[in-house]
């Protein structure tokens, strides 16, 4: 089901598009019908740098199970990186 809920966030990172690497400055996240993925609905994430024009975009469409697995893997990696190292 389409929620029409769209979140926009400012971020800092890099993305690789057709023309190579470029700085990312924002992302848009929403749940809707995909353009390309073979699923009825997907979590769609557009990583962008609006200042560089429409070519500065990396888009992903993930089925709900994949999106949840990715979110958990990201949280796990961040949690592990913040653990104190043991001698």
QUIFEN-V564287 format. One record per backbone hydrogen bond with DSSP energy under -0.5 kcal/mol. CO is the residue of the C=O (numbers start at 1). NH is the residue of the N-H. If there is no record, write none. Layout:
CO/NH
CO/NH
//
This chain:
4/6
5/31
7/29
9/27
13/24
15/17
15/22
17/20
20/17
22/15
24/13
25/11
26/48
27/9
28/46
29/7
30/32
30/44
31/3
31/4
32/42
37/39
39/34
42/32
42/44
43/62
44/30
45/47
45/60
46/28
46/48
47/58
48/25
48/26
49/52
50/53
53/56
55/57
56/49
58/47
60/45
62/43
63/67
64/68
65/69
66/70
67/71
68/72
69/73
70/74
71/75
72/76
73/77
74/78
75/79
76/80
77/81
78/82
80/83
//
